[in-house]
Amino acid sequence: MSTAERLSALEVHIDDLRLERAEVETAAGWSRVTTTVVLDGAGHEGRGEDVCYEPSEHEGFPTPDLIGSGSLADVSRALAAEDLWPAEPPGYKASPDYRLWAFESAALDLALRQAGVTLGDVLDRSSEPVRFAISSIDDPAAWLAVDDSLEFKLDVASSWDEDTMRSLAATGRVRVVDFKAYYDTSKVDSIDDPATYALVASIFEGAILEDAMLNEETLAALDGALDRLSFDAPVHSVQDVLELAVRPRQLNIKPSRFGTVERLFDCLDWCEESGVGMYGGGQFELGIGREQIQALASLFYADSANDVAPADYNTATEPQGGLPRNPLPVPGRVVGFAFGAV
């Protein structure tokens, strides 16, 4: 029985559905809005977070009729039959998957809580301390001055020159470098220049190279570093991985990109069977979503370059001490789909 099949067989009873909205102003000056789906049932609540990036996408949020009892597979089928997206087209191609994942993860959380078990219990896996990297920062050296245990996932910027790259690499703490070549937005630098690829690959020796555009020129530029390629944005299923021009040695696992419990855990199974390494990815979650990506990391890829740092790292306006250090310790037993107490 596959991992997804084991989870889909869980029974769940839903009495009510509620929504909770959260919003913060980021250090970069943009508003981060998320909506938490809360499913109540039999004295328990299950939570899942919608991480759509456009604030307008959180208006007119759908409330599908999920009331009743059945298996987690039944809830998934009910959600597949619902229109969870408003009339306006999504701001990002991945947004419908983000929306669906909020409901699917809330149902999974509720099913586990009603059964009185953890995700690890069902999967016969033990939680391990989670090693994490932080992202969305400009100056690793400043952060290292307050905490030398930190590691980093950096987005390549169009403003980087060779001196900048060498300075960043000299910290010795950059685990992942992200080209973001597959993003359909002007809000991030999307790098597809072969010369930049070659320079990054040579300077950041040993670092994972994420989301490089694959064509004849870029593949030539990355010759000798193809075993360090990883992918994130193009991957929403195992089939997406199989259709890539090269077979990656690593994948960035963001549960919300997969949309459903089935697609996510089928991919985790495939990676383990195929010898593909994994590390966790974040979506600037403001609530339970952060706990859930840490929970997955603790069970499947605890010692990887996980971009699942505690939320305080995302909201900090400048480097500061006193934040959790590497690795995140395993908390006491937490029933449901979460890493820490919620």
C-alpha positions as CSV (number, residue, x, y, z in Angstrom):
1,M,0.0,0.0,0.0
2,S,1.4,3.4,-1.0
3,T,1.8,6.2,1.5
4,A,-1.0,8.1,-0.1
5,E,-3.3,5.1,0.1
6,R,-2.6,4.7,3.9
7,L,-3.5,8.3,4.5
8,S,-6.5,8.3,2.2
9,A,-8.1,5.5,4.2
10,L,-8.2,7.6,7.4
11,E,-11.8,8.4,8.5
12,V,-12.8,12.0,9.1
13,H,-16.0,13.7,10.4
14,I,-16.6,17.3,9.5
15,D,-19.3,19.4,11.4
16,D,-18.3,22.9,10.3
17,L,-15.9,25.0,8.2
18,R,-14.5,28.3,9.2
19,L,-11.9,30.7,7.7
20,E,-9.2,32.8,9.4
21,R,-7.3,35.5,7.6
22,A,-3.8,36.6,8.5
23,E,-1.8,39.6,7.2
24,V,1.6,41.1,7.8
25,E,3.7,43.7,6.1
26,T,6.9,42.1,5.0
27,A,10.4,43.6,5.4
28,A,10.4,44.1,1.6
29,G,7.4,46.3,1.8
30,W,4.6,44.0,0.4
31,S,1.6,42.6,2.2
32,R,1.5,38.9,2.9
33,V,-2.0,37.5,3.2
34,T,-3.0,33.9,3.9
35,T,-6.3,32.3,4.7
36,T,-6.5,29.3,7.1
37,V,-9.2,26.8,6.5
38,V,-10.5,25.4,9.8
39,L,-12.5,22.2,9.7
40,D,-14.4,21.4,13.0
41,G,-15.6,17.9,13.9
42,A,-16.2,15.7,16.9
43,G,-14.6,18.2,19.3
44,H,-11.4,18.6,17.2
45,E,-10.3,21.1,14.5
46,G,-8.1,20.6,11.5
47,R,-6.2,23.5,9.9
48,G,-4.7,24.1,6.5
49,E,-3.3,27.3,5.1
50,D,-4.0,28.9,1.7
51,V,-0.7,30.6,0.5
52,C,-1.9,32.4,-2.6
53,Y,0.3,35.4,-3.0
54,E,-2.1,38.0,-4.4
55,P,-4.2,39.6,-1.5
56,S,-7.2,39.9,-3.9
57,E,-7.2,36.1,-4.2
58,H,-8.3,35.9,-0.6
59,E,-11.4,37.8,-1.2
60,G,-14.7,35.9,-1.8
61,F,-13.0,32.7,-0.4
62,P,-15.1,29.6,-1.2
63,T,-16.8,27.5,1.5
64,P,-17.6,24.1,-0.1
65,D,-20.0,21.8,1.5
66,L,-17.8,19.2,3.2
67,I,-20.1,18.4,6.1
68,G,-20.4,14.7,7.0
69,S,-18.4,11.6,7.5
70,G,-16.2,9.4,5.3
71,S,-12.6,8.7,4.4
72,L,-10.0,11.3,3.5
73,A,-10.3,10.0,-0.1
74,D,-14.0,10.9,0.0
75,V,-13.1,14.5,1.0
76,S,-10.6,14.7,-1.8
77,R,-13.3,13.5,-4.3
78,A,-15.7,16.1,-3.0
79,L,-13.2,18.8,-3.3
80,A,-12.3,17.8,-6.9
81,A,-16.0,18.3,-7.8
82,E,-16.1,21.8,-6.3
83,D,-15.2,25.1,-8.0
84,L,-12.7,26.5,-5.5
85,W,-11.6,29.4,-7.7
86,P,-13.4,32.8,-8.2
87,A,-14.2,34.2,-11.6
88,E,-11.0,36.3,-11.9
89,P,-8.1,34.3,-13.3
90,P,-5.4,33.4,-10.7
91,G,-2.4,35.7,-10.2
92,Y,-0.1,32.7,-10.4
93,K,-0.6,29.4,-12.3
94,A,0.0,27.5,-9.1
95,S,-2.7,29.4,-7.1
96,P,-5.5,26.8,-7.7
97,D,-3.2,24.1,-6.2
98,Y,-2.4,26.4,-3.2
99,R,-6.2,26.8,-2.6
100,L,-6.9,23.0,-2.9
101,W,-4.0,22.2,-0.5
102,A,-5.5,24.4,2.2
103,F,-8.6,22.2,2.2
104,E,-6.8,18.9,1.8
105,S,-4.2,19.6,4.5
106,A,-7.0,20.8,6.9
107,A,-8.9,17.5,6.3
108,L,-5.7,15.5,6.9
109,D,-5.0,17.4,10.1
110,L,-8.5,16.8,11.3
111,A,-8.5,13.1,10.5
112,L,-5.2,12.6,12.4
113,R,-6.5,14.5,15.4
114,Q,-9.8,12.6,15.5
115,A,-7.8,9.4,15.4
116,G,-5.5,10.6,18.1
117,V,-2.3,10.0,16.1
118,T,0.5,11.8,14.5
119,L,1.5,11.7,10.8
120,G,4.5,9.7,11.8
121,D,2.3,7.1,13.6
122,V,0.4,6.4,10.4
123,L,3.5,6.2,8.3
124,D,5.6,4.3,10.8
125,R,8.2,7.1,10.7
126,S,10.1,8.9,13.5
127,S,10.5,12.6,13.7
128,E,14.1,13.9,13.6
129,P,15.6,17.3,14.4
130,V,15.1,19.6,11.3
131,R,18.1,21.3,9.8
132,F,16.9,24.5,8.1
133,A,18.1,27.2,5.8
134,I,16.8,30.8,5.7
135,S,15.9,32.6,2.5
136,S,14.6,36.1,1.4
137,I,17.7,37.7,2.9
138,D,20.3,40.1,1.3
139,D,23.3,39.7,3.6
140,P,24.2,36.3,5.0
141,A,27.3,37.7,6.7
142,A,25.2,39.9,8.9
143,W,23.0,37.0,10.0
144,L,26.1,34.8,10.6
145,A,27.5,37.5,12.9
146,V,24.6,36.9,15.2
147,D,24.2,33.1,14.6
148,D,27.0,31.1,13.1
149,S,24.7,27.9,12.9
150,L,22.7,29.4,10.0
151,E,22.6,28.1,6.4
152,F,21.1,29.9,3.4
153,K,19.0,29.5,0.3
154,L,19.7,32.5,-1.9
155,D,17.8,33.8,-5.0
156,V,20.1,34.8,-7.8
157,A,19.6,38.6,-8.5
158,S,20.2,40.3,-11.8
159,S,22.3,42.8,-9.9
160,W,24.9,40.1,-8.8
161,D,28.3,40.5,-10.3
162,E,31.2,38.1,-9.9
163,D,32.5,39.9,-6.8
164,T,29.1,39.7,-5.1
165,M,28.9,36.0,-5.9
166,R,32.4,35.3,-4.5
167,S,31.6,37.3,-1.3
168,L,28.4,35.3,-0.7
169,A,30.1,32.0,-1.5
170,A,33.0,32.8,0.9
171,T,30.6,32.5,3.8
172,G,30.7,28.8,3.2
173,R,27.0,28.6,4.3
174,V,25.1,28.8,1.1
175,R,23.3,25.5,0.5
176,V,21.0,26.3,-2.4
177,V,21.1,28.9,-5.1
178,D,17.8,29.5,-6.9
179,F,17.6,30.9,-10.5
180,K,13.7,31.1,-10.3
181,A,13.6,30.7,-14.1
182,Y,10.0,29.3,-14.1
183,Y,8.2,32.1,-12.2
184,D,5.4,33.8,-14.1
185,T,5.7,37.1,-12.3
186,S,7.7,40.3,-12.4
187,K,8.0,40.3,-8.6
188,V,11.2,38.2,-8.7
189,D,14.3,38.1,-10.9
190,S,13.9,35.2,-13.3
191,I,17.4,34.2,-14.4
192,D,17.9,32.3,-17.7
193,D,21.3,33.7,-18.8
194,P,23.8,30.9,-19.6
195,A,26.8,33.0,-18.7
196,T,25.3,33.6,-15.2
197,Y,24.6,29.9,-14.9
198,A,28.2,29.0,-15.6
199,L,29.5,31.6,-13.1
200,V,27.1,30.6,-10.3
201,A,27.9,26.9,-10.8
202,S,31.7,27.5,-10.7
203,I,31.6,29.9,-7.7
204,F,29.1,28.2,-5.5
205,E,30.8,24.9,-5.4
206,G,28.7,22.1,-4.0
207,A,25.5,24.2,-3.7
208,I,22.2,22.9,-5.0
209,L,21.3,24.7,-8.2
210,E,17.5,25.2,-8.3
211,D,15.1,26.0,-11.1
212,A,17.5,26.5,-13.9
213,M,15.9,26.9,-17.4
214,L,16.8,23.9,-19.5
215,N,17.8,24.4,-23.1
216,E,20.9,23.7,-25.3
217,E,22.8,26.8,-24.1
218,T,22.1,26.5,-20.4
219,L,22.8,22.8,-20.3
220,A,26.1,23.5,-21.9
221,A,26.8,26.2,-19.4
222,L,26.0,23.8,-16.5
223,D,28.1,21.0,-17.9
224,G,29.8,19.4,-14.9
225,A,27.2,20.6,-12.5
226,L,24.1,18.7,-13.8
227,D,24.2,16.4,-10.8
228,R,23.4,19.5,-8.6
229,L,20.3,20.5,-10.4
230,S,17.0,20.7,-8.4
231,F,13.5,21.8,-9.3
232,D,10.7,23.5,-7.5
233,A,8.2,25.7,-9.5
234,P,7.7,23.3,-12.4
235,V,6.9,20.3,-10.2
236,H,3.3,19.6,-9.1
237,S,3.3,15.8,-9.6
238,V,5.6,12.9,-10.3
239,Q,4.7,13.2,-14.0
240,D,6.1,16.8,-14.0
241,V,9.4,15.4,-12.8
242,L,9.5,12.7,-15.5
243,E,8.9,15.3,-18.2
244,L,11.9,17.5,-17.2
245,A,14.8,17.5,-19.7
246,V,17.1,16.1,-17.1
247,R,16.4,13.7,-14.2
248,P,17.2,15.8,-11.1
249,R,19.2,14.4,-8.1
250,Q,17.2,16.7,-5.8
251,L,13.7,18.2,-5.5
252,N,12.4,21.1,-3.5
253,I,9.2,19.7,-1.9
254,K,6.5,22.4,-1.3
255,P,3.3,20.6,-0.3
256,S,1.1,23.4,-1.5
257,R,2.4,23.0,-5.1
258,F,1.0,19.5,-5.3
259,G,-2.5,20.5,-4.3
260,T,-3.6,17.1,-3.0
261,V,-2.4,14.6,-0.4
262,E,-2.2,11.9,-3.1
263,R,0.0,13.9,-5.5
264,L,2.3,15.0,-2.6
265,F,2.9,11.6,-1.0
266,D,3.1,9.8,-4.4
267,C,6.0,12.1,-5.2
268,L,7.7,11.5,-1.8
269,D,7.4,7.7,-2.4
270,W,8.8,8.1,-5.9
271,C,11.8,10.1,-4.7
272,E,12.7,7.5,-2.1
273,E,12.3,4.7,-4.6
274,S,14.3,6.5,-7.3
275,G,17.1,7.8,-5.1
276,V,16.2,11.4,-5.6
277,G,17.1,13.6,-2.6
278,M,14.6,16.0,-1.1
279,Y,14.5,19.2,0.9
280,G,11.6,21.3,2.2
281,G,10.4,24.6,0.7
282,G,8.4,27.4,2.2
283,Q,5.8,29.8,0.9
284,F,6.0,32.5,3.6
285,E,3.4,30.8,5.6
286,L,1.9,32.8,8.5
287,G,0.3,29.9,10.4
288,I,-0.2,26.2,10.5
289,G,1.4,25.8,7.0
290,R,4.8,26.5,8.5
291,E,4.4,23.8,11.1
292,Q,3.3,21.3,8.4
293,I,6.3,21.8,6.1
294,Q,8.5,21.3,9.2
295,A,6.6,18.2,10.1
296,L,7.2,16.7,6.6
297,A,10.9,17.6,6.8
298,S,11.2,15.9,10.2
299,L,9.8,12.7,8.8
300,F,11.3,12.6,5.3
301,Y,14.4,14.8,4.9
302,A,15.4,16.2,8.2
303,D,19.1,16.8,7.5
304,S,18.6,18.5,4.1
305,A,18.8,22.1,3.1
306,N,15.3,22.8,4.2
307,D,13.9,26.2,3.5
308,V,11.5,25.8,6.5
309,A,13.0,28.2,9.0
310,P,10.7,29.4,11.8
311,A,8.4,32.2,10.7
312,D,10.3,34.8,12.7
313,Y,13.1,34.7,10.2
314,N,10.7,35.8,7.4
315,T,9.3,38.7,9.3
316,A,12.6,40.0,10.8
317,T,13.5,43.4,9.4
318,E,17.2,42.9,10.3
319,P,19.4,40.2,11.7
320,Q,18.7,39.4,15.4
321,G,19.7,37.0,18.0
322,G,17.4,34.9,20.1
323,L,15.7,33.1,17.2
324,P,15.7,29.2,17.0
325,R,19.0,27.7,16.1
326,N,19.9,24.8,13.9
327,P,18.6,22.1,14.1
328,L,15.0,22.6,15.3
329,P,14.5,20.0,18.1
330,V,11.8,17.5,17.9
331,P,8.9,18.7,20.1
332,G,6.9,16.6,22.4
333,R,4.3,14.3,20.8
334,V,2.0,16.5,18.7
335,V,-1.2,14.8,17.5
336,G,-2.2,15.9,14.0
337,F,-0.3,17.3,11.0
338,A,2.1,19.7,12.7
339,F,5.7,19.8,14.0
340,G,5.3,22.0,17.0
341,A,2.5,22.8,19.5
342,V,-0.4,24.7,17.9
